[in-house]
């Protein structure tokens, strides 16, 4: 059984940390090798703490999807804002 030391307890947004760790592990090992135990170990919490936010793999995949679509929406908004600027301002944004 995995033991997590008290000094590794996560302070902050645990749900976000779980999603970020899952994305990192999917990129490293592929989606078929994703496990809550490994995610929990990476984040530094017990598996039961991770299961509190994501009771099963499907809910974790939904959470990852929502997170990534949120990032995509933010990038699209930023792009639209840049493209609505006059041409000289667009160049300044692109070059900086």
C-alpha positions as a LaTeX table, in Angstrom:
\begin{tabular}{lrrr}
\hline
Residue & $x$ (\AA) & $y$ (\AA) & $z$ (\AA) \\
\hline
Unk1 & 0.00 & 0.00 & 0.00 \\
Unk2 & 1.21 & 3.49 & $-0.86$ \\
Unk3 & 2.19 & 5.60 & 2.13 \\
Unk4 & 2.22 & 9.36 & 1.84 \\
Unk5 & 4.18 & 11.26 & 4.45 \\
Unk6 & 2.44 & 14.03 & 6.35 \\
Unk7 & 4.84 & 16.68 & 5.03 \\
Unk8 & 3.81 & 15.87 & 1.45 \\
Unk9 & 0.17 & 16.77 & 2.04 \\
Unk10 & $-1.08$ & 18.98 & $-0.78$ \\
Unk11 & $-2.22$ & 22.49 & 0.05 \\
Unk12 & $-4.08$ & 24.29 & $-2.69$ \\
Unk13 & $-6.39$ & 23.27 & $-5.51$ \\
Unk14 & $-6.16$ & 19.49 & $-5.33$ \\
Unk15 & $-8.64$ & 18.93 & $-8.16$ \\
Unk16 & $-6.52$ & 21.08 & $-10.50$ \\
Unk17 & $-3.33$ & 19.33 & $-9.35$ \\
Unk18 & $-4.88$ & 15.93 & $-10.09$ \\
Unk19 & $-5.90$ & 17.04 & $-13.59$ \\
Unk20 & $-2.46$ & 18.50 & $-14.32$ \\
Unk21 & $-0.75$ & 15.34 & $-13.10$ \\
Unk22 & $-3.10$ & 13.17 & $-15.18$ \\
Unk23 & $-2.34$ & 15.21 & $-18.31$ \\
Unk24 & 1.40 & 14.89 & $-17.64$ \\
Unk25 & 1.13 & 11.12 & $-17.14$ \\
Unk26 & $-1.03$ & 10.64 & $-20.24$ \\
Unk27 & 1.58 & 12.48 & $-22.30$ \\
Unk28 & 4.32 & 10.34 & $-20.79$ \\
Unk29 & 2.70 & 6.88 & $-20.72$ \\
Unk30 & $-0.44$ & 7.11 & $-22.86$ \\
Unk31 & $-4.07$ & 7.02 & $-21.71$ \\
Unk32 & $-4.21$ & 3.25 & $-21.27$ \\
Unk33 & $-1.66$ & 3.39 & $-18.44$ \\
Unk34 & $-3.33$ & 6.13 & $-16.42$ \\
Unk35 & $-4.05$ & 5.17 & $-12.83$ \\
Unk36 & $-5.40$ & 7.11 & $-9.84$ \\
Unk37 & $-2.73$ & 5.50 & $-7.67$ \\
Unk38 & 0.07 & 6.92 & $-9.84$ \\
Unk39 & $-1.63$ & 10.32 & $-10.07$ \\
Unk40 & $-2.03$ & 10.38 & $-6.28$ \\
Unk41 & 1.63 & 9.51 & $-5.82$ \\
Unk42 & 2.68 & 12.29 & $-8.22$ \\
Unk43 & 0.52 & 14.85 & $-6.40$ \\
Unk44 & 1.53 & 13.62 & $-2.96$ \\
Unk45 & $-1.84$ & 12.57 & $-1.57$ \\
Unk46 & $-3.54$ & 9.28 & $-0.80$ \\
Unk47 & $-5.57$ & 7.61 & $-3.55$ \\
Unk48 & $-8.73$ & 8.14 & $-1.49$ \\
Unk49 & $-8.14$ & 11.91 & $-1.58$ \\
Unk50 & $-7.99$ & 11.77 & $-5.38$ \\
Unk51 & $-11.10$ & 9.56 & $-5.54$ \\
Unk52 & $-12.95$ & 12.22 & $-3.52$ \\
Unk53 & $-12.81$ & 14.49 & $-6.59$ \\
Unk54 & $-12.91$ & 11.82 & $-9.30$ \\
Unk55 & $-14.71$ & 8.64 & $-8.19$ \\
Unk56 & $-13.77$ & 6.76 & $-11.37$ \\
Unk57 & $-11.66$ & 7.04 & $-14.50$ \\
Unk58 & $-14.59$ & 8.33 & $-16.58$ \\
Unk59 & $-15.10$ & 11.28 & $-14.25$ \\
Unk60 & $-11.38$ & 12.04 & $-14.42$ \\
Unk61 & $-11.43$ & 11.94 & $-18.23$ \\
Unk62 & $-14.43$ & 14.31 & $-18.20$ \\
Unk63 & $-12.54$ & 16.64 & $-15.85$ \\
Unk64 & $-9.48$ & 16.58 & $-18.13$ \\
Unk65 & $-11.69$ & 17.30 & $-21.15$ \\
Unk66 & $-13.38$ & 20.24 & $-19.43$ \\
Unk67 & $-10.02$ & 21.61 & $-18.37$ \\
Unk68 & $-8.50$ & 21.33 & $-21.85$ \\
Unk69 & $-11.55$ & 22.81 & $-23.56$ \\
Unk70 & $-11.41$ & 25.69 & $-21.07$ \\
Unk71 & $-7.78$ & 26.31 & $-22.02$ \\
Unk72 & $-8.69$ & 26.16 & $-25.71$ \\
Unk73 & $-11.51$ & 28.67 & $-25.20$ \\
Unk74 & $-9.12$ & 31.04 & $-23.40$ \\
Unk75 & $-6.62$ & 30.79 & $-26.27$ \\
Unk76 & $-9.36$ & 31.46 & $-28.81$ \\
Unk77 & $-10.54$ & 34.55 & $-26.91$ \\
Unk78 & $-6.96$ & 35.84 & $-26.73$ \\
Unk79 & $-6.56$ & 35.25 & $-30.47$ \\
Unk80 & $-9.78$ & 37.12 & $-31.28$ \\
Unk81 & $-8.68$ & 40.03 & $-29.09$ \\
Unk82 & $-5.34$ & 40.22 & $-30.85$ \\
Unk83 & $-6.91$ & 39.95 & $-34.30$ \\
Unk84 & $-9.34$ & 42.77 & $-33.55$ \\
Unk85 & $-6.46$ & 45.21 & $-33.03$ \\
Unk86 & $-5.14$ & 47.48 & $-35.79$ \\
Unk87 & $-2.41$ & 45.83 & $-37.94$ \\
Unk88 & 0.48 & 47.67 & $-36.25$ \\
Unk89 & $-0.73$ & 46.53 & $-32.81$ \\
Unk90 & $-1.04$ & 42.95 & $-34.09$ \\
Unk91 & 2.59 & 43.04 & $-35.17$ \\
Unk92 & 3.65 & 44.41 & $-31.78$ \\
Unk93 & 1.80 & 41.62 & $-29.98$ \\
Unk94 & 3.21 & 38.94 & $-32.27$ \\
Unk95 & 6.78 & 40.20 & $-32.05$ \\
Unk96 & 6.82 & 40.74 & $-28.27$ \\
\hline
\end{tabular}
